[in-house]
Amino acid sequence: VARVRSFDHSGKDIENEPLYEISVQEEITARLHFIKFENTYIETCLDFIKDHLVNTETKVIKATGGGAYKFKDLIEKKLGLKVDKEDVMTCLIKGCNFVLRNIPHEVFAYQKDSDTEFRFQTNHPNIFPYLLVNIGSGVSIVKVETEDKFEWIGGSSIGGGTFWGLGALLTKTKKFDELLQLASKGQHTNVDMLVKDVYGGAYQTLGLSGNLIASSFGKSTTADKEFSKEDMAKSLLHMISNDIGQLACLYAKLHNLDKIYFGGFFIRGHPVTMRTITYSINFFSKGEVQALFLRHEGYLGAIGAFLKGAEQDNPNQYSWGENYAGSSGLMSTSPDVYPMQRTRSGTFDMLEMDRLERPLVNLPLLKDPSTYIPDTVDLTDDAMARKYWLTCFEEALDGVAKRAAASQPDSIDALQRAEKFRQKYWNKLQTLRQQPFAYGTLTVRSLLDTREHCLNEFNFPDPYSKVKQKENGIALKCFQSVIESLDSLGWEERQFALVKGLLAGNVFDWGAKAVSDVLESEPQFGFEEAKSKLQGIGRSVVVVGSGYCVSVREGPPHKCALIFADNSGIDIILGVFPFVRELLSRGTEVILACNSGPALNDVTYSESLIVTERIAAMDPVIQSALREEKLLLVQTGSSSPCLDLSPQSRLFPWGRVRARPSLTQTSRSSRLDKGLAVLVRERKTDLVIIEGMGRAIHTNYYAALKCESLKLAVIKNSWLADRLGGKIFSVIFKYEVPCK
């Protein structure tokens, strides 16, 4: 936990004192850990639970599924706890609803012949009705209509157990994963009889594809040869997957449902299985029913059992966010889980989730929340962009690790923890090179958020805290002279200078390598030097729109402006605050929104309170606006350099706070705070200003709002500048008026 608070300066000379105090403290927060493993390791798992997780308050352990009966006596004997068995269907549905609501990009469609095999679905608040087909040993089919209204409507004894059992008999392979591996290498056409094998060339008159399976294992009745294990495993997988797909499709059509979620241990994110089921659904429904899969399908029952056990704490009042530092990715290599030493065939997949405190909300000013996509580029789909950004994050990694260690000079293990962070994030990047879809749609935002998660995992909540403290102190000393200079200008000249200052301030971004190199090599680099770096001011390089100044000059003042600020130091103090002051002078109220938690050198809400207090002591316009609540400081709920304005944003547990600032940090992903959304409605906000590369380019570049908006940033990455048709340090100045 990173904490920032003002010094008690009463009666003291504060000239040479730092601007504020910084401390890093431990604080208990809630995290869920789920581990998926084969039953072979049940005793090892129970030993781990006994040694590490059972405490004196633990009396009961929740369990569901067949294992709750099969292993009941073993669990109670090993742990000395009572096993409380929960209904498997109730747990399954609770778990499914939970992941659909709480995990972004949980759901995907599988398209084998597409450039991007995995097509992730955007979370939608209205998840009902749907059909859940859970494929474990057998198959259960459940129609889900509401949170608590669901019905088992059918099933089959031919499921994952059938594949495993018959596969073991046919191939002598006892491990489920090894059987799937065999199937991935096989050719089912060597074993299966196809339509063209039965009808020859006449199959075309039937309107069927000649490659359609007419009879699973059909060739084994006539061929006088031994079939390979790989071919038999592939044929068996096709047979069972096709059967399940057809059965699911028939039930969906019978109950007028157009989406089917497939879950259970059988799927395992296995491409052949998903492809066959998808093909079967498309074929039998003529494309009217969609086959959908879940990244965390193997955890549904366990999640549901947890929720049942936590009912007294009303878990629905919380939100949960996936922690990318601890979770295994879809189809990624399973981590080694100490002390569970395993053979090569064993698998341990993990899901970690952090608890947040509030229900989910969207920014009320989004024009169409249902079509809003925060991210500008899908790196899962854009191979060239993906290669560039993964390399970019790899090259920056040593510098981030160095910065993390330097932020805690008094810690004896800071270097060791920084190296662990570096290795963990490096491994994540290598996973994403091989499986870019591992955690859903890959974006610059998700790469940044994963890095923040990994930093937090090794107790580096705010690596840039000392940098921000120093830069805030330096910038405050220049504030009055900047204001005096602006006040000496004529109206139109001042508007241009304000915008240029806002953009020049945005140059100071330690997350951009081009900037950090300059700041490291030229310590005296300042506000005026940044202005000289800007490309495109007054020209049409990457300047998009020029209507803002015209609007300010000719139209009435806005009622209320919402400003999403970016960096500490010169950016917030010499760039944003003079702009805020100008809006206030025109009679426009201002909501200044800053990050709830640290990310790079972005200004946090806690820091903004202290900075604003100092500015107010120097400037009567700011002081008066604070006193009359025409300037309001709020937290976005985000601990990310990017910004997600959607209903699926996972929230931090804080609204607008007026007390002495301190920060409790529970998650790192892009979020939007409910208190901010309420304030936007109350103040009838009619102008939104989004500043910075992360918030205005990597995210929200195409975001459509109901009110006027201004998106501005300095492009501090040469590759991105080239893509947008400009040069490094070109500017984005995108003013948009909503269509009537």
Residue pairs with C-beta under 8 A, 6 or more apart in sequence:
1 24
1 25
1 26
1 27
1 461
1 663
1 664
1 665
2 22
2 23
2 24
2 461
2 462
2 465
2 597
2 598
2 604
2 663
2 665
3 21
3 22
3 23
3 24
3 25
3 606
3 662
3 663
4 20
4 21
4 22
4 465
4 604
4 606
4 607
4 610
4 661
4 662
4 663
5 20
5 21
5 606
5 610
5 660
5 661
5 662
6 20
6 21
6 610
6 613
6 660
6 661
7 14
7 17
7 18
7 20
7 21
9 17
18 469
18 473
19 469
19 472
19 473
19 476
19 610
19 611
19 614
20 469
20 607
20 610
22 462
22 465
22 466
22 469
24 408
24 459
24 461
24 462
27 664
29 354
29 355
29 664
29 666
30 354
30 355
30 666
31 323
31 352
31 353
31 354
31 355
32 303
32 306
32 320
32 351
32 352
32 353
32 355
33 326
33 350
33 351
33 352
34 296
34 299
34 302
34 303
34 350
34 351
34 352
34 353
35 45
35 337
35 348
35 349
35 350
36 298
36 299
36 347
36 348
36 349
36 350
36 351
37 45
37 340
37 346
37 347
37 348
37 349
38 176
38 346
38 347
39 67
39 71
40 346
41 340
41 342
41 346
41 348
42 67
42 71
42 74
43 74
43 78
44 339
44 340
45 340
46 74
46 75
46 78
46 79
47 78
48 339
48 340
49 78
49 79
50 78
50 79
54 79
54 80
54 81
58 81
59 81
59 82
60 81
60 82
60 83
60 84
60 309
61 75
61 79
61 81
61 82
61 83
61 84
62 84
62 86
62 305
62 306
62 308
62 309
63 71
63 72
63 75
63 83
63 84
63 85
63 86
63 305
64 85
64 86
64 87
64 88
64 91
64 92
64 301
64 302
64 304
64 305
65 88
65 91
65 136
65 301
66 88
66 136
66 137
68 83
68 85
68 86
68 88
69 85
72 83
72 85
75 81
75 83
76 82
76 83
84 309
86 304
86 305
86 308
86 309
88 301
89 140
89 142
89 150
89 152
90 304
90 308
91 300
91 301
91 302
91 303
91 304
91 305
91 307
91 308
92 132
92 134
92 140
92 142
92 263
92 300
92 301
92 304
93 132
93 142
93 144
93 150
93 304
94 303
94 304
94 307
94 308
95 299
95 300
95 301
95 302
95 303
95 304
95 305
95 307
96 132
96 144
96 261
96 263
96 294
96 300
96 304
97 127
97 144
97 147
98 303
98 304
98 307
98 320
99 106
99 294
99 295
99 296
99 299
99 300
99 303
100 106
100 107
100 123
100 127
101 123
101 125
101 127
102 319
102 320
102 321
102 353
102 650
103 123
103 295
103 296
103 320
103 322
103 353
104 123
104 322
104 440
104 648
104 650
105 120
105 121
105 122
105 123
105 295
105 439
105 440
105 441
106 123
106 294
106 295
106 296
106 440
107 120
107 121
107 123
107 261
107 292
107 293
107 294
107 295
108 118
108 119
108 120
108 121
108 292
108 293
108 295
108 437
108 440
109 118
109 119
109 121
109 278
109 290
109 291
109 292
109 293
110 117
110 118
110 119
110 271
110 274
110 275
110 278
110 291
110 293
111 117
111 118
111 119
111 278
112 271
112 275
112 278
115 381
116 380
116 381
116 437
117 271
117 437
118 330
118 380
118 437
120 380
120 437
120 440
120 441
121 292
122 373
122 646
122 648
123 647
123 648
124 370
125 360
125 647
128 144
128 145
128 146
128 147
129 143
129 144
129 145
129 257
130 144
130 257
130 259
130 260
130 261
131 141
131 142
131 143
131 144
131 248
131 251
131 252
131 255
131 257
131 259
131 260
131 261
132 141
132 142
132 144
132 260
132 261
132 263
133 139
133 140
133 141
133 142
133 244
133 248
133 260
133 261
133 262
133 263
133 264
134 140
134 141
134 142
134 263
134 264
134 300
135 159
135 160
135 244
135 262
135 263
135 264
135 265
135 266
135 267
136 159
136 160
136 161
136 264
136 265
136 266
137 159
137 160
137 161
137 162
138 155
138 156
138 157
138 158
138 159
138 160
138 161
138 162
139 155
139 156
139 157
139 158
139 159
139 244
139 247
140 152
140 155
141 152
141 153
141 154
141 155
141 247
141 248
141 251
142 150
142 151
142 152
142 153
143 150
143 151
143 153
143 251
143 255
143 257
144 150
145 151
153 251
153 255
154 247
154 251
156 243
156 244
156 247
158 240
158 243
158 244
159 240
159 244
159 264
159 266
160 176
160 264
160 265
160 266
162 240
163 179
163 236
163 237
163 240
163 266
164 176
164 179
166 236
167 173
167 179
167 182
167 232
167 233
167 236
168 174
168 179
170 229
170 232
170 233
170 236
171 179
171 182
171 229
171 232
171 233
172 229
173 179
173 182
173 229
173 233
175 345
177 268
177 345
177 347
178 345
179 233
180 233
180 237
180 268
180 270
180 272
180 273
182 229
182 230
182 233
182 234
183 230
183 233
183 234
183 236
183 237
183 272
184 234
184 270
184 271
184 272
185 230
185 234
186 228
186 229
186 230
186 231
186 232
186 233
186 234
186 235
187 230
187 231
187 234
188 213
188 231
188 234
188 235
188 237
188 238
189 211
190 219
190 227
190 228
190 231
191 216
191 217
191 218
191 219
191 220
191 227
191 231
191 232
191 234
191 235
192 213
192 214
192 215
192 216
192 217
192 218
192 219
192 235
192 238
192 239
193 213
193 214
193 215
193 218
193 219
194 210
194 211
194 212
194 213
194 214
195 203
195 206
195 208
195 209
195 210
195 211
195 212
195 213
195 214
196 203
196 210
196 211
197 214
197 218
197 219
198 214
198 215
199 206
199 210
203 209
203 210
204 210
213 238
213 239
213 242
216 235
216 236
216 238
216 239
216 242
217 232
217 235
217 236
217 239
220 227
234 272
237 272
237 273
237 276
238 272
238 276
241 272
241 273
241 276
241 277
241 280
242 276
242 277
242 279
242 280
244 277
244 280
245 276
245 277
245 278
245 279
245 280
245 281
245 284
245 291
246 280
246 284
248 260
248 262
248 277
248 281
248 291
249 260
249 280
249 281
249 284
249 285
249 289
250 284
252 258
252 260
252 285
252 289
253 285
253 288
253 289
257 289
258 288
258 289
258 290
259 289
259 290
259 292
260 281
260 289
260 290
260 291
260 292
261 292
261 293
261 294
262 274
262 277
262 291
262 292
262 293
262 294
262 297
263 293
263 294
263 297
263 298
263 300
264 297
264 298
265 298
266 273
267 273
267 274
267 293
267 297
268 298
269 293
269 295
269 330
269 331
274 291
274 293
277 291
278 291
280 291
281 289
281 290
281 291
282 291
294 300
295 330
295 439
295 440
296 351
298 349
299 351
307 315
317 357
317 359
318 355
318 356
318 357
318 358
319 355
319 356
319 357
319 358
319 359
319 360
319 650
319 651
320 353
320 354
320 355
320 356
320 650
321 353
321 354
321 356
321 650
321 667
321 669
321 671
322 351
322 352
322 353
322 439
322 669
323 352
323 353
323 354
323 453
323 457
323 667
323 668
324 428
324 439
324 446
324 449
324 450
324 453
324 454
325 352
325 424
325 428
325 450
325 453
325 454
325 456
325 457
326 350
326 352
326 457
327 350
327 351
327 352
327 439
328 334
328 335
328 349
328 350
328 351
329 431
329 432
329 435
329 438
329 439
330 435
330 437
330 438
330 439
331 435
331 437
331 438
332 431
332 434
332 435
332 438
333 431
334 347
334 348
334 349
334 350
335 348
335 350
336 342
336 348
337 348
337 350
340 348
342 348
354 666
354 667
355 666
356 650
356 651
356 652
356 653
356 666
356 667
356 671
357 651
357 652
357 653
357 654
357 666
358 651
358 652
358 653
358 673
358 674
359 651
359 674
360 647
360 648
360 649
360 650
360 651
361 647
361 649
361 651
361 672
361 674
361 677
362 369
362 372
362 645
362 646
362 647
362 649
362 672
362 677
363 645
363 672
363 676
363 677
363 680
364 677
364 680
364 681
365 562
365 680
365 685
365 688
365 705
365 706
365 707
366 372
366 645
366 646
366 703
366 704
366 705
366 706
367 704
367 705
367 706
367 738
368 704
369 646
369 647
372 645
372 646
372 703
372 704
373 702
374 445
374 642
374 643
374 644
374 645
374 646
374 670
374 699
374 700
374 703
375 441
375 443
375 444
375 445
375 642
375 698
375 699
376 697
376 698
376 699
376 700
376 701
376 702
377 385
377 443
377 444
377 698
378 441
378 442
378 443
379 385
379 386
379 389
379 436
379 441
379 442
379 443
379 444
379 447
380 386
380 436
380 437
380 441
380 442
385 723
386 436
386 442
388 719
389 444
389 447
390 429
390 432
390 433
390 447
392 513
392 717
392 719
393 429
393 447
393 451
394 426
394 429
395 513
396 513
397 422
397 425
397 426
397 429
398 422
399 513
399 516
400 422
400 451
400 455
400 463
401 418
401 419
401 421
401 422
402 418
403 463
403 464
403 467
403 510
404 414
404 417
404 418
404 421
404 455
404 458
404 460
404 463
405 414
405 415
405 417
405 418
406 463
406 466
407 414
407 460
407 462
407 463
407 464
407 465
407 466
408 414
408 460
411 417
417 458
417 459
417 460
418 458
418 460
420 458
421 454
421 455
421 457
421 458
421 460
424 454
424 457
424 458
425 450
425 451
425 454
428 450
428 454
429 447
431 438
432 438
432 439
432 442
432 447
436 442
439 446
439 450
440 446
443 698
444 642
444 694
444 698
445 640
445 642
445 644
445 670
445 694
445 698
445 699
448 511
448 599
448 640
448 641
448 642
448 694
448 698
449 640
449 642
449 668
449 669
449 670
452 599
452 639
452 640
452 668
453 668
453 669
455 461
455 463
456 665
456 668
461 597
461 598
461 665
462 598
463 598
464 510
464 568
464 598
464 600
464 601
465 598
467 510
467 568
467 601
468 568
468 569
468 601
468 603
468 607
471 508
471 568
471 569
471 570
471 601
472 568
472 569
472 572
472 573
472 607
472 610
472 611
474 569
474 570
475 527
475 569
475 570
475 572
475 573
475 574
476 573
476 611
476 614
476 615
478 526
478 527
478 570
478 573
478 574
479 573
479 574
479 577
479 615
479 618
479 619
480 618
480 619
482 501
482 527
482 574
482 578
483 578
483 581
483 619
485 497
486 494
486 497
486 498
486 501
486 578
486 582
487 494
489 497
491 553
492 549
492 553
494 582
495 549
495 552
495 553
495 582
496 549
498 578
498 579
498 582
499 548
499 549
499 579
499 712
499 733
500 531
500 534
500 537
501 527
501 531
501 574
501 575
501 578
501 579
502 575
502 576
502 578
502 579
502 691
502 712
503 534
503 537
503 575
503 712
503 713
503 714
503 731
503 733
504 527
504 530
504 531
504 533
504 534
504 570
504 575
504 714
505 527
505 530
505 567
505 570
505 571
505 572
505 573
505 574
505 575
505 576
506 566
506 567
506 571
506 575
506 691
506 692
506 693
506 712
506 713
506 714
507 515
507 530
507 533
507 534
507 571
507 714
507 716
507 729
508 515
508 519
508 530
508 567
508 569
508 570
508 571
508 601
509 515
509 566
509 567
509 571
509 600
509 601
509 692
509 693
509 714
509 716
510 516
510 519
510 567
510 600
510 601
511 600
511 601
511 641
511 694
512 693
512 716
512 717
513 717
514 716
514 717
514 718
514 728
515 716
518 525
519 525
522 529
526 570
527 570
527 574
530 570
533 729
534 714
534 729
534 730
534 731
535 541
535 542
535 726
535 727
535 728
535 729
535 730
535 731
536 542
536 543
536 726
536 730
536 731
536 733
537 543
537 731
541 725
541 726
541 727
541 730
541 731
542 715
542 721
542 724
542 725
542 726
542 730
542 731
542 732
543 731
543 732
543 733
544 732
544 733
544 734
544 735
545 733
545 734
545 735
545 736
546 733
546 735
547 735
547 737
548 710
548 733
548 735
551 708
551 735
551 737
552 586
557 583
557 586
557 587
557 588
558 583
558 588
558 686
558 687
558 708
559 588
559 589
559 683
559 684
559 685
559 686
560 588
560 589
560 590
560 591
560 683
560 684
560 685
560 686
560 687
561 583
561 588
561 589
561 590
561 591
561 685
561 686
561 687
561 688
561 689
562 591
562 593
562 680
562 685
562 687
562 688
562 689
563 576
563 579
563 580
563 590
563 591
563 592
563 593
563 688
563 689
563 691
564 593
564 636
564 643
564 688
564 689
564 690
564 691
564 692
564 695
565 571
565 572
565 576
565 592
565 593
565 594
565 603
565 608
565 691
566 572
566 602
566 603
566 691
566 692
566 694
566 695
566 713
567 600
567 601
567 602
567 603
567 692
568 601
568 602
568 603
568 607
569 601
571 603
571 691
572 594
572 603
572 608
572 611
573 611
573 615
576 592
576 691
577 612
577 615
577 622
579 689
580 590
580 592
580 622
580 631
581 619
581 621
581 622
583 590
584 590
584 621
584 622
584 625
584 630
584 631
585 621
588 687
589 630
589 631
589 632
589 683
590 625
590 630
590 631
590 632
591 632
591 634
591 676
591 679
591 680
591 683
591 685
592 608
592 612
592 631
592 632
592 633
592 634
593 634
593 635
593 636
593 676
594 602
594 603
594 604
594 605
594 607
594 608
594 633
594 634
594 635
594 636
595 602
595 603
595 604
595 605
595 635
595 636
595 638
595 639
595 640
596 604
596 605
596 635
596 636
596 637
596 638
596 639
596 652
596 654
596 663
596 665
596 671
596 673
597 604
597 638
597 639
597 652
597 663
597 665
597 668
598 604
598 639
598 663
598 665
599 638
599 639
599 640
599 641
599 668
600 641
602 641
602 692
603 611
604 635
604 663
605 633
605 634
605 635
605 636
605 657
605 661
605 663
606 661
606 662
606 663
607 661
608 633
609 633
609 661
610 661
612 622
612 626
612 631
612 633
615 622
616 622
616 623
616 626
617 623
622 631
624 630
625 631
632 656
632 679
632 683
633 656
634 655
634 656
634 673
634 675
634 676
634 679
635 652
635 654
635 655
635 656
635 657
635 673
635 675
635 676
636 643
636 671
636 672
636 673
636 676
637 649
637 651
637 652
637 654
637 671
637 672
637 673
637 674
637 676
638 644
638 652
638 670
638 671
638 672
639 652
639 665
639 667
639 668
639 669
639 671
640 668
640 669
640 670
640 671
640 694
641 692
641 693
641 694
641 695
641 698
642 670
642 694
642 695
642 698
642 699
643 670
643 672
643 690
643 694
643 695
643 699
643 700
644 669
644 670
644 671
644 672
644 699
645 672
645 700
645 703
646 672
649 670
649 671
649 672
650 667
650 669
650 671
651 671
651 672
651 673
651 674
652 666
652 667
652 671
652 673
653 664
653 666
654 664
654 673
654 675
655 673
655 674
655 675
655 676
655 678
656 675
656 676
656 679
670 699
685 707
686 707
686 708
687 707
687 708
687 709
687 710
688 705
688 707
688 708
688 709
688 710
689 709
689 710
689 711
689 712
690 696
690 700
690 709
690 710
690 711
690 712
691 712
691 713
692 713
693 713
693 714
693 715
693 716
693 717
693 720
695 713
696 711
696 712
696 713
696 732
696 734
697 711
697 713
697 715
697 720
697 732
700 711
701 711
701 732
701 734
703 709
704 736
704 738
705 736
705 738
706 738
707 738
708 735
708 736
708 737
708 738
709 735
709 736
710 733
710 734
710 735
710 736
711 732
711 734
711 736
712 731
712 732
712 733
712 734
713 731
713 732
714 729
714 730
714 731
714 732
715 721
715 724
715 726
715 728
715 729
715 730
715 731
715 732
716 728
716 729
717 728
718 727
718 728
721 727
721 728
721 729
721 730
724 730
724 732
